[in-house]
């Protein structure tokens, strides 16, 4: 085996084991302590966000000492070209409010190139994972390549905040959009919503307040089965809000962005 691939697979297998184990522990947690970030009632953090982040980081760092880490809860340790990107609880509001539809999201990039991604749907015990170029999986089931879908046959996942953001910043006509798509949903967990696209359960996902750790792992899964993501960077800071459109195909992504009078 190629020595570099052997190291990648060693990291991948360790990451899957750690995420699964810590995720199963998280499922049974109680006594949630909630705080808001920057006095924003829609941007919440719990005591378990930090706890899960620390546990995953420490277990992997004990084996791979020289790797870098970028995590949601104020960790930016860039010391090498081997970068782990972690969102310890994506969908924190879901975790707080009804204890489902949240994930642990972990990606690994080497020299700026995506290498593997892991998204664990904790409550449903579904582990989405891929090594780039080797197919995407949900648990042990390989995901199929996605079909081409038109907007008229598509379900769009996006929050009220994002829909308003696309209207204000990108000229998206919401009334017209409502007549061009099959339906609209809002899951409240970006990584899981993108995984739903990889399963072809929905076909479009939009957000105007997404961050790197929200999509770093899930985008690899989607792209592995033929989907596409377009990220619009409004600021250069790595922890700034970004605008995202994800779709099950490049054609569908273009069909949607053509509905915006201002895009890139």
C-alpha positions as CSV (number, residue, x, y, z in Angstrom):
1,X,0.0,0.0,0.0
2,X,1.1,3.6,-0.7
3,X,2.6,4.9,2.6
4,X,0.7,8.2,2.3
5,X,-2.6,6.3,1.7
6,X,-1.9,4.1,4.6
7,X,-1.5,7.1,7.0
8,X,-4.7,8.6,5.6
9,X,-6.7,5.4,6.2
10,X,-5.2,5.1,9.7
11,X,-6.4,8.6,10.5
12,X,-9.8,7.9,8.8
13,X,-10.4,4.7,10.8
14,X,-9.4,6.4,14.1
15,X,-11.6,9.4,13.4
16,X,-14.7,7.1,12.6
17,X,-14.1,5.2,15.9
18,X,-13.7,8.3,18.0
19,X,-16.7,10.1,16.5
20,X,-19.0,7.1,16.8
21,X,-18.0,6.5,20.5
22,X,-18.3,10.1,21.6
23,X,-21.5,10.6,19.6
24,X,-23.1,7.6,21.4
25,X,-22.1,9.2,24.7
26,X,-23.6,12.5,23.6
27,X,-27.0,11.0,22.8
28,X,-27.6,10.2,26.5
29,X,-26.4,13.5,27.9
30,X,-28.7,15.7,30.1
31,X,-28.3,18.9,32.2
32,X,-27.6,21.0,29.1
33,X,-26.3,24.5,29.9
34,X,-27.1,27.0,27.1
35,X,-25.4,30.3,26.3
36,X,-25.8,32.7,23.4
37,X,-22.8,33.9,21.4
38,X,-22.4,37.7,21.0
39,X,-25.9,38.2,22.5
40,X,-27.5,36.5,19.4
41,X,-30.5,34.4,20.5
42,X,-30.2,32.3,17.4
43,X,-26.5,31.5,17.8
44,X,-26.3,29.1,20.8
45,X,-23.6,27.0,22.4
46,X,-23.8,24.4,25.2
47,X,-21.5,22.9,27.7
48,X,-21.5,19.7,25.5
49,X,-20.3,21.6,22.3
50,X,-17.0,22.3,24.2
51,X,-16.8,18.9,25.9
52,X,-17.3,16.9,22.6
53,X,-14.8,19.2,20.8
54,X,-12.1,18.7,23.5
55,X,-12.6,14.9,23.6
56,X,-12.4,14.4,19.9
57,X,-9.4,16.7,19.5
58,X,-7.5,15.2,22.4
59,X,-8.0,11.6,21.4
60,X,-6.8,12.2,17.8
61,X,-4.0,14.6,18.9
62,X,-2.6,11.9,21.2
63,X,-1.9,9.8,18.1
64,X,-1.1,12.5,15.5
65,X,0.7,15.2,17.5
66,X,1.7,17.5,14.7
67,X,-1.6,18.0,13.0
68,X,-3.5,21.3,12.8
69,X,-7.0,21.9,14.1
70,X,-9.8,24.4,13.2
71,X,-12.9,24.0,15.3
72,X,-16.1,26.0,15.9
73,X,-15.6,26.6,19.5
74,X,-12.6,29.0,19.3
75,X,-9.8,26.7,18.2
76,X,-7.5,27.8,15.4
77,X,-4.3,25.8,15.8
78,X,-2.6,25.9,12.4
79,X,0.8,24.3,12.8
80,X,1.1,22.1,9.7
81,X,-0.5,21.3,6.4
82,X,-2.5,18.4,7.9
83,X,-5.7,20.0,9.0
84,X,-8.7,18.7,10.9
85,X,-11.9,20.8,10.7
86,X,-14.5,20.0,13.4
87,X,-18.0,21.0,14.3
88,X,-18.7,19.2,17.6
89,X,-22.4,19.7,17.4
90,X,-23.8,21.0,14.2
91,X,-27.5,21.9,14.8
92,X,-27.1,23.0,18.4
93,X,-30.6,24.5,18.5
94,X,-32.0,21.1,17.4
95,X,-29.9,19.4,20.1
96,X,-31.3,21.8,22.7
97,X,-34.9,22.0,21.6
98,X,-35.9,18.5,20.6
99,X,-32.8,16.3,20.9
100,X,-32.6,15.2,17.2
101,X,-31.3,16.3,13.8
102,X,-27.8,17.2,15.0
103,X,-24.5,15.9,14.0
104,X,-20.8,15.7,14.7
105,X,-18.9,16.8,11.6
106,X,-15.2,16.2,11.0
107,X,-13.2,16.7,7.9
108,X,-9.5,16.2,7.1
109,X,-7.6,18.2,4.6
110,X,-3.9,17.6,3.5
111,X,-2.0,20.5,1.9
112,X,-5.3,22.3,1.2
113,X,-6.8,19.3,-0.6
114,X,-9.9,17.5,0.8
115,X,-9.0,13.9,1.9
116,X,-12.0,12.5,3.9
117,X,-15.2,13.6,5.6
118,X,-17.3,12.2,8.5
119,X,-20.8,13.3,9.5
120,X,-22.5,11.4,12.3
121,X,-26.3,11.7,12.7
122,X,-26.2,10.9,16.4
123,X,-29.9,10.1,17.1
124,X,-30.4,8.0,14.0
125,X,-27.0,6.3,14.4
126,X,-26.1,7.0,10.8
127,X,-22.5,7.6,10.0
128,X,-21.9,9.3,6.6
129,X,-18.3,9.0,5.5
130,X,-16.0,9.1,2.5
131,X,-12.4,9.0,1.5
132,X,-12.1,11.2,-1.6
133,X,-12.2,9.1,-4.8
134,X,-13.4,6.0,-3.0
135,X,-17.1,6.5,-2.8
136,X,-19.5,7.8,-0.2
137,X,-21.2,5.7,2.4
138,X,-24.0,5.8,5.0
139,X,-22.8,3.2,7.6
140,X,-21.9,0.3,5.3
141,X,-24.1,1.2,2.4
142,X,-22.4,2.9,-0.6
143,X,-24.4,5.8,-1.9
144,X,-25.4,5.9,-5.6
145,X,-24.4,8.6,-8.1
146,X,-27.1,11.3,-8.1
147,X,-29.5,11.7,-11.0
148,X,-30.1,15.0,-12.9
149,X,-33.1,16.8,-11.4
150,X,-34.9,20.0,-12.5
151,X,-36.0,22.7,-10.1
152,X,-39.7,21.8,-10.7
153,X,-39.0,18.4,-9.2
154,X,-36.8,19.6,-6.4
155,X,-37.2,20.1,-2.6
156,X,-35.3,23.1,-1.3
157,X,-33.9,23.1,2.3
158,X,-33.2,26.6,3.7
159,X,-34.1,28.6,6.8
160,X,-36.3,31.7,6.8
161,X,-33.2,33.7,7.7
162,X,-31.4,32.4,4.6
163,X,-34.4,32.9,2.3
164,X,-34.6,36.5,3.4
165,X,-30.8,36.9,3.0
166,X,-31.0,35.6,-0.6
167,X,-33.8,38.0,-1.3
168,X,-31.9,41.0,0.1
169,X,-28.4,40.3,-1.0
170,X,-28.8,38.3,-4.2
171,X,-32.1,39.5,-5.6
172,X,-33.9,36.1,-5.3
173,X,-37.6,36.5,-6.0
174,X,-39.2,34.4,-3.3
175,X,-42.7,34.4,-4.7
176,X,-41.4,33.3,-8.1
177,X,-39.2,30.7,-6.4
178,X,-42.2,29.2,-4.6
179,X,-43.8,28.5,-8.0
180,X,-40.6,26.9,-9.4
181,X,-39.8,24.2,-6.8
182,X,-41.8,21.2,-5.5
183,X,-41.5,22.1,-1.9
184,X,-39.5,23.9,0.9
185,X,-38.2,22.5,4.1
186,X,-35.8,23.7,6.9
187,X,-33.8,21.1,8.8
188,X,-31.7,23.4,11.0
189,X,-28.4,21.4,10.6
190,X,-26.3,22.3,7.5
191,X,-24.1,19.2,7.5
192,X,-27.1,16.8,7.7
193,X,-29.1,18.8,5.1
194,X,-26.2,18.4,2.7
195,X,-26.1,14.7,3.5
196,X,-29.8,14.5,2.6
197,X,-28.8,15.9,-0.8
198,X,-26.2,13.1,-1.1
199,X,-29.1,10.6,-0.5
200,X,-31.3,12.5,-3.1
201,X,-34.0,13.0,-0.4
202,X,-33.8,16.7,-1.2
203,X,-32.1,18.4,-4.1
204,X,-31.2,22.0,-3.1
205,X,-29.8,23.5,0.1
206,X,-29.1,27.2,0.7
207,X,-27.6,29.2,3.6
208,X,-26.4,32.7,3.9
209,X,-24.8,32.2,7.3
210,X,-22.8,29.0,6.9
211,X,-19.2,28.6,8.2
212,X,-16.4,26.3,7.1
213,X,-16.8,23.7,9.8
214,X,-20.5,23.4,8.9
215,X,-19.9,22.1,5.4
216,X,-16.2,21.0,5.3
217,X,-17.1,17.3,5.7
218,X,-20.5,17.1,4.1
219,X,-19.5,18.7,0.9
220,X,-17.0,15.9,0.3
221,X,-19.8,13.4,0.6
222,X,-22.0,15.3,-1.8
223,X,-19.3,15.9,-4.4
224,X,-18.3,12.2,-4.2
225,X,-21.7,11.2,-5.6
226,X,-21.9,14.0,-8.2
227,X,-23.4,16.9,-6.3
228,X,-22.0,20.5,-6.3
229,X,-21.6,23.3,-3.9
230,X,-20.9,26.9,-4.6
231,X,-19.6,29.1,-1.8
232,X,-19.8,32.9,-2.0
233,X,-17.2,34.5,0.3
234,X,-18.4,37.8,1.6
235,X,-15.5,38.2,3.9
236,X,-12.0,36.8,4.1
237,X,-12.0,35.8,7.8
238,X,-12.1,32.0,8.1
239,X,-14.8,32.2,10.8
240,X,-17.0,34.6,8.9
241,X,-20.5,33.8,7.6
242,X,-20.5,32.6,4.0
243,X,-23.3,32.1,1.5
244,X,-23.8,28.6,0.1
245,X,-25.8,26.9,-2.6
246,X,-25.6,23.1,-2.7
247,X,-27.4,20.9,-5.3
248,X,-27.5,17.4,-6.5
249,X,-26.0,18.4,-9.9
250,X,-24.1,21.2,-11.5
251,X,-27.0,21.9,-13.8
252,X,-29.5,22.2,-11.0
253,X,-27.1,24.5,-9.1
254,X,-26.9,26.8,-12.2
255,X,-30.7,26.7,-12.6
256,X,-31.1,27.9,-9.1
257,X,-28.4,30.6,-9.2
258,X,-29.9,31.9,-12.4
259,X,-32.9,32.9,-10.3
260,X,-30.6,35.4,-8.4
261,X,-30.1,38.7,-10.1
262,X,-26.8,39.1,-8.2
263,X,-24.6,36.1,-7.7
264,X,-20.7,36.3,-7.5
